Amino acid sequence: MNKNNNFIKRLTLFIKSHFDALLVDILMIPAAWYGAYWLHFNLEAIPGQTLLHATYYLPILLVTQALAFWFLGLYRGIWSFTSLPDLMRILKAVVIGTLASWLLLYFAQSEIPRSTFILYAWLLINLLSGVRVATRWTQSYHNAFQNGKRALIVGAGQAADLLLRELVKNSGTKNYLPIAIVDDDPKKQGCEIHGIRVAGHLDDIPQLVISKNIELVIIAIPSVQAAVIRKVVNLCKEAKVEFRTIPRLNDIVTGQATINSFRNVALEDLLGREPVHLNWQGITEIISGKKILISGGGGSIGSELCRQVAYLAPLSLIITDNSEFNLYTIDRDLRSKFPNLHLISKLIDITDSSAIQGVMQKHHPDIVFHAAAYKHVPLLEYQIRAAIRNNILGTRNIAEAAAKNNVATFVLISTDKAVYPSNIMGATKRAAEIICQNYNSVANTNFITVRFGNVLGSAGSVVPLFQTQLEQGLDLTVTHPEITRYFMTIPEATQLILQATLLGKGGEIFVLNMGEPVKITALAEQIIYLSGKKLGEDVNIVFTGLRPGEKLHEELFHKDEELIPTQHEKILQSKHQLIESAKLNKLLDKMKVLIESYNCDEELQKILFNLISKQ
């Protein structure tokens, strides 16, 4: 009795909650039934006696078909989100309901032609599917694109498909109204994606902006070459229209962004850096389950290196930094994004040899990434003692501790300024390279050096300086009209460091392929445009002259260095002569003694350039 009551309650609740959908589906059954007879008689009038028989047997169809709908879960799906599984349920429900009805009517000895059942099933499947698809279109696509900022989408690929789907599904993005798509692929011209037509090529952007009253251009080509992005940006500039781009694919894959979270076009989008292809399987094998120590982990490169390593599931990640704020910031960020990461954060100065030795002895890291360094060229030019103490003696401390504690791999992060150094910062980094190469010859640890140029957006670099100047309403300052620098993005630099770590066997200096050098004047012009200002009207570029120790053009390797290709197209290997360990240690010890006496800049500078001249 209780079972019967429960069944009745469930049935009553089902009818109440799905009454509208159930009513539409029930009405489709007689429509399909009579339609089948009409088709059977070649779209002519159905004979009176046959029509009477059809009506007489209709209740059997209604009951059996409705039960099939219910038992096969036809009402689990929401019509506004009808998908292939819903259509498959319709197919099963109609086939089973039709077979059940045919069997009942067969045993009732009815004289219904078998073709009628086939036509009935075909019609009912089409009617049920059609009403659901129409509902989805009406409630989703039609309603979603009624209001909002009129947008032109650049690119008719997979990204555009995903973007349009998200614009439909996400109510928060219904303030955008896709009007048309542009793409340079001739095969896509005139085609449609979710009802939005490919209306022209990239060169047609200015014309379409006017003819279709476009208010926003959305660049939906995340993996395209920077030259194409520059072309689109220039066309938008010509058309005087606002533009945005979708996030980078890497950010979408890692969950840091969704495809409909539009962002401003960034400087790195325009600088010609092609995507880096890495051996992630090999990199994962050397990082996963290992103890990793990163010195200077709170800095620009160090912090991104921490994030990249954290994604690869190390056994533990030990971060050292002498800046309390930087260490706190990266610690908080990692604990938020990687709650299961075994994270150890140490407020340590690498010149504190006891502390460095203590950390190595306690945690026994497998790999050390040494990113801690002073790097500001003009500032260090008059801070010789501090530069040598940190960049040279600090490197010696951590390299020695790594060797004593049998660290498997030690990776020094170096710079292009170490090549033919004309300043104190570059000279100290070249000395750090020499120290690591010499330790590699006497220790079990594999010492590897990775050398690259400037990094976009790193602390103290030219890009943040330009952005600050723009925010304060100042002119942009460039030291020389012809000055050039190599640039890469922070993620690209850190990923190539990991790739070089995989390639290294010990003693190598890996030089990252930085592409073509960028003219700083052109960089300033791009930043001005991306900020929405006009050069010569809102802001000017002022040339201030080269600073002490500053080169006009940087180099990535010495002319005497032997460059060897590696397995990775963006990484070259450089071979360098070693200094005899006894001579090296004698010079380093002399530096240490002089540093203790404080007023010794002249002598320190002589020893420094004497050391790097022995290469």
N, C-alpha and C positions, 0 to 999 in steps of 0.2 A: 504493500500500500504506500509506504514511504517513498519507495523507488518511483512509483507512478506519479506521486505528488511532485517529487523533484524534477521528473521529466517534464511535467506540465508547467512548472515554474520556469524551468530553463527555456522551454518553447515560447512561453509568454514573453519572457524577457528578450529573447532573440527577436520576436516579431516586433516588439515595441522599439528596440534599438535599431532595427534594420528595416523598418516599415516602408520607407520611401524606396529603398533599393529593391526590396522584395516585391513591392507593388509593380515597379517598372519591369522587373524580370518576369513576373507572372503574366503581365500584359503582352510580353514578347512571345509567350508560348502560343496563344491563339493566332497571333500575327504570323508566326512561322508555320503553324499548322495549316491555316487557310491558304497561306502563300504557297505552301508545298502542293496543295490541290490545284491551285490556280496555274502553277508552272506545269503540273502533270497534264493539265488540259490545254497546254500551249497558249497560255495567257488568254484563253477564252472563258466564257461563262461556265461556272461549275453546275452540272446538272442538279436539279432540285433534290432528287432522292439521295444522291451522293453527298450533297451539302448537309442534308439532314443527318446522315450517318456520321459525317465528320464532327458535327456538333454533338451528337449523342456520345461519341467516344472521347470528346475533349476533356471532360472531368478526370478521366483516368490519366491522361497526359499531364494535366495540371498537378495532380497529387504526386505522381511518380517523379516528375521532373523537379518539382519543388523540394521533395525529399532528397533527391540527388544533389541539388544545389546546396542544401544544408549540410548533408553528411560529408561532402567533398570540400567544404570550407570556402565556398564561393564568396562569403561575406567577411572573410578575414582581411582582405585587401581594402584599402581606401581608394575610392575611385579617382581621386585627385592625383594619386601616385601609381596608377595602373602600370604594371610592368609585365614582362614575359611570364613570370610564375603565375600571375593572375589569369593570363590568357590560357595557360596550360590547364589551370583548374577549370576554366569554362569548357575547354575541349573535353576533359574527362567527364565532367558533370553531364554535358549534353549527350555524349556517347552512351554513358551508363544509363541515363534517364530514358534515352530513345530505345535502347535494347530492352530495358525493363518493361516499357510501355508496349513494345512490339510483342514480347512474350505474353504479357497479360491479354492483349487483344487477339493474339494467335490462339490461345487456349479458349478465348471467348468465341472463337470461330468467326471472327469478323472478316469481311471481304475488302480489306484495305490493301491497295497495291503496295508492294515492297518499295518501289521507287519513291513513294510518297514519304516514307520514313527517312530515306536518304536525303531527299530534298528538304524535309523538315529539319533534320539535324544540321544540314549545311546553312540553312537560313537562320536558325536559332543561334548558332555559333557566331555568325556575322552580326546579328542584331545585338546580342549581349556584348560582344567585343566592341562593336561600333559605338554603343552608347557610353561605354566606359572610356574609350579613347577620346570621344568628343567631350566628355566631362573633364578629363584631364587637360585637354587643350584649352577649354573654355576657362577653367579655374586657375590654370597655371600660366601658360604662355600668353593667352589673350589678356588676362587681367594683369599679369606681371608687367607687361610692356605697354601699359596704357599711359603711364605718367613717368616723369623723371627727366634727367638731363640727357639731351640727345647726343648719343655717342657713336663714333665711328671706330670700328675695331680693325686693327692692323694685323693681318695674318689669318689665314683660313685653315689652320692646322689643328692638331689635337688640343693645343692650349685654348684656342678659340672655342672649340666644342665644349671643353670643361668649363670655361668661363661662362658661356651662355647657359649651361645647365645650372651653374651656381647662381647666376642672376635670377633664374626662374625660381629656384628652391629657397634661396635665402631672402627673407622678407626685408632684411636690413639693407639689401642692395637694390631695392625696387625704385630707388631714386635715380636709376640709370635706365635710359631707353635706347637700346641698340637699334640703329637705323640702317646701317650698311657695313660691309666688310671690304677691305682692299687687300689684294695679294698679287704678287708679280708672276705667279704660276699661271700660264695661259690656259691650262686644263681646268682651272677652278673658276674661270670667268663665267658669270651667269649662273653658277651653282648656288645652292642655299645651305646654310647650317641652321637648323631649328627655325626655319622660316625667314632667316635674315640673308639677303642676297649679297653675293660677292659682286660689287658694283663697279670695280675698276682696279687699276694698278696703284702702286705707291705714289707714282707721279701725279695721280689724279686727286690726291688729298686736298690741295688748295681749292680745286674746282668743286669737289663734293662738300667741303665745309660750307661753301657759299650756297650751292644749289639745294642742299638738304638741311641747311640751318644747323650744322653740327656745333655743339658746345664743348665737347670733350673728345679727344682721340685717345684710345686705349691700345697700347702696344702689347699684343699678345703673342710675342715671339721670343720666349725666354732664352733660347739657345742660339740665337742668330749672331752673326759676326757684328762687331762693334760698328763697322762701316755702314751697315744697314740702319742701325739705331741712329747714327749721326745723320744719315740721309732723312730719316723720318722726323727727327728733331728739327732739322733745318727746314723741312717742308711745313711743319707745324708753326715754326717761327715765321715763315713767309705768309702762312694763312692767318696768323695772329690768333691761334686757337690754343686752349689749354690742353696739356697732354699728361698722361700717366702711363705707367707700365705695370704689368703683373709681377709678382715676386719671382726671384730666381728659383729654378727647379730644385736646387739643393735645399733651399729653405722650405719649399713645399714638401719634399720627400721627408725631411727631418722633423716636420711638424711645426717649424718655427713660423710659418705663414700659411694662409690659405690663398687659393688662386684669385679670389675676389677681394683680397686686401690690397688694393692698388697703392703704389708708392710713387714718389717722384723719381724721375730718371736721375740716376746717380752718376757721378763723375766716372766711376769705373766702367759703367755701361758704354762710355764713349771713347775709352782709351785703347781699344784694340786688343784687349787681353782675351785670348781664346780659352774655352773651358779646359781645365786640367784633367787628363785621364790617368787615373792612378790604379796601381795593383792593390786594391783594397783588401783582397783576400790575403796577400802576402803581408801587408801592413798590419792587418788584424792579428795574424799569427805571431808577429814579433811584439805586439803590445798587449793583447788579451791574456789575462792571467799573470801578468808580470808587474813588478814593483817599479814605478816610474817616478823619478825625481826631476822637477823643473825648477831651476833657479831663475829668479826674476819673473816668477809666474804671475805677478800682478801687472806686468807691463803690457804694451800693445801686442807684441808677438807672443810673449809668454802666456798671457791670458787666453788668447785664441788657441795656442798649442794645448793648454789645459783642457779646453772644451773639446778639441778634436780627439785628444787622448781619452777623455772621459767617455766619449761615444763608443770607444773600442773595448770597453769593459776591462780595464786593468785590475789586477789584484788589489793594488793600492796606488794612490796618487799623492806624492809628497810635494808640497809647494813651499818654496822659500822666497822671501822678499824682504827688503829692508824698509819698505814703505808700509806703514800700518794701514793706511787708508786703501791702498791698492790691494793689499793682502785680504783685508776685510771684504772688499768689493767682489773679488773673484771667488772667495770662499762662500759668500752668501749666494752668488749666482750659481755656482756648481751644486751646492746643497739643495737649492730650489729645483734645478733641472735634473739632477741625478741623485735622488734620495737614497739609492742603494750603493752609491759610490763610497768606498773606504777612503776618506779624504783626511789628510794630515797637513795642516797649515802652520808653518814655522816662520816667526818674525826674526830673520837672521840676515846679517850682513856677510857677504862672501869673504870680506877681509878678516872676519873672525874665524881663524883657522880651527880653534877648539870647538866652536859650535858646529862648523861644517863637518869636522871629523866625528863629532858626537852623533849627528844625524845619520851619517853614513853607517856608523857602527851599529846604531839602534835599528835602523829600518832596512839595511842591506838592499838598496835599489839595484835592479837589473840594468836599467838604462837611465842615464842622466842627460837631460837637455839643458845646456848652459846658456841661458838667454839674458842673464843679469849683466848689464853693462851701462856705463855712461855713454851717451851718443850725440850730444848736442855740440856740433863743430865749433861755432864761435865762442860758446861759453867755456869749453874745455881748453881752448887755445891759451887762456890765461889761468887755467886751473891744472897745471901739469902734475903737481903732486897728487891731487885727488884722482886725476885720470889714470895715472900709473898705478896708484894704490888699488883702485877698484878694478880696472880693466886688465891689468897685467898680474899684479900680485894676488888679486882675488881669483883670477883664472888659475894661477899656479896652485892656490890653496885647494880649490875644488877638484882640480885635475889630480893633485897628489892624493887627496882623500879617496877619490874614485879608484886610483891605482892600488892604494894600500888595502882597500876593502873589496878588491876583485870585482868591481862593477864590469859587466860584460861589454857595454857600449857607452861611450861618452861622445855627445854631439855638441860641438861648439857652433853657436850662431854668430857668423861673422858678417862683413859688409864689403861692398865694392870700394869703400874708402880706404881699405887696407892695401889696395893696389896702388903702387907708386904714391904712398901717402905724402901729402903736402901739409898736413895738419896733425895736431897732437892726437886727436881722436882716432884718425886712420892709422897712425903709427902704433898706438896702443893695441888696436885690434889686430894689426899685422903681427905684433909681438905675441899676442894671445894665440894666433894661429901657429906660430913657431913653437911655442910651449907645448901645445897639444900634439903637434907632429913629433916632437922629440920624446914626449912621454910614450907615444905609441911604439917607439923603437925599444923602450926599456921595460914596458909593463905588459901584463897579460890583457889589460883592457884595450879594446879597439877604439881608438880616438879618431873621430871623423869631424871634418869642418864643412859647414855649409855657408857659402858666400852669396849674398844677393844685394840688390840696390835698395832704393827707397820704397817704403810701403805706404800706400794710400791710407790716409786717416790715422796713422800712428801718432802717438803723443809727441808734440814738438815738431811735427813735419809741416810742410808748406801748406797743405790743404786746410787743416784746421786754422792755421794763421789767416789764410785768405777769408775763410768763413767768418772768423771773429771780426776781421776788418770790415766786412760787408755788414754784419749785424750792428756795428758801431757807427756805420755811415762814413767810414774812412776810405781813402783810395787804397788800391792794392799795391803792395811794394814788391818789386822784383829786382834782384841785384844787378842783372845784366840782360840786355835784349836777346842775346844769343845763348844764354845759359841753358843747358839741358840736363836732364836726370832720367835714370831708369826707374820705372815704377811697376809695382805689382800690388794686388790686393792682399790684405792680411790673411784671409782664408787660403788663397793660392800659395802664399809664402809658407804657411804652416803645413799645408798638405805636401808641398814639395820637400820640406824638411823631413817629414815622415817617410816619403818615398826614398830620399837619399839615405836615410837610416837603414832602410831595407837593402839598398844596394851596397852600402859600405862594408868593407872587410877590415878596415883599419889603415890609418895614415893618409887617407884621401882628403883632398880639398875639392868639394863639389861646388861647381859654379852654376847657379840657376840661370836659365835662358830668360832674360828679362825683355826680350823683344827689342823693338826700336826705342832709342831714347826719346823722351818727350820734351818739347820746348816749354819752359816754364811760363813764357809769355802766352803761348797757346792755351796752356792749362788755366791761367788766370782768366782768359777770355771766355772759356767754356764755363767756368764757375760763375762768372758775371751773368752769362745768359741763363744758366740753370736757376739762378736766384731770381730771375724775372726783371733784372735791371738792364739798362742800356749803357754800353761802353761809350764814353765821351759825353754822355748826358747825365746819367745818375752817378757814375763812378769812373775814375781814370786809373790807368796803370802808371806807377811812378818807379823809375829806375834809380836805385840807390848806390850802385857800385859794389863790386865783389868785397866780401868780408874777409878778415884775416884767416888764412888757411883754406879758403874756399876755391875750388877748381871750377873752370868754365864747363868742362866735360869730365864725367867719371868714366872709369874703365873697370871691367870685370875680371881681368887677369893680366899678369905681367907678360911682356913680349917674349921673355925667356921661358915662360912656363909651357910645359908640354900638355896640350889639351887632348883628352881622349873621350870619344863618344861613350855613352853608357846605354843601358837598356831602355832608358827613358829619354824621349826626344827633347825634353826641357831641362835636362840635367847633363852637364859636362863635367869631366874629372880633370883636375889639374895636378901635375906632379911638381914638387919643389925640392930643392936641396935642403938637407938637414944641417943644423949647426951642431958641432960637437957638444955633447951634454955638459961636459966640465966647463967649457967656455960660457955656455948659456947660464948655468947655475951661478957662475962667478959674477956675471953681469946682474943677474936678478938679486943676488945677495947684496951687491953693492947698492942697488936701488933701494932695497929694504932698509939698509943702514942710513942712507941719505934721507929717506922719508921720515925717520925718527927724529932727525935734526931740524925738520920743518923748512927753514929758509935755504932751499937747495935747487930751485927751479932750473937754473942754468946748467948745473952739473947733471941733473936728471935728464934734461933734454939731450945733452951730448951722449949720455949712455944709451938713451932710447934709440936715437938715430944710428948710433954705432951698432946696436943689437940688430936692427932690421936691415942694416947694410951688409950683414954677414950672411944673408940668405943665399 
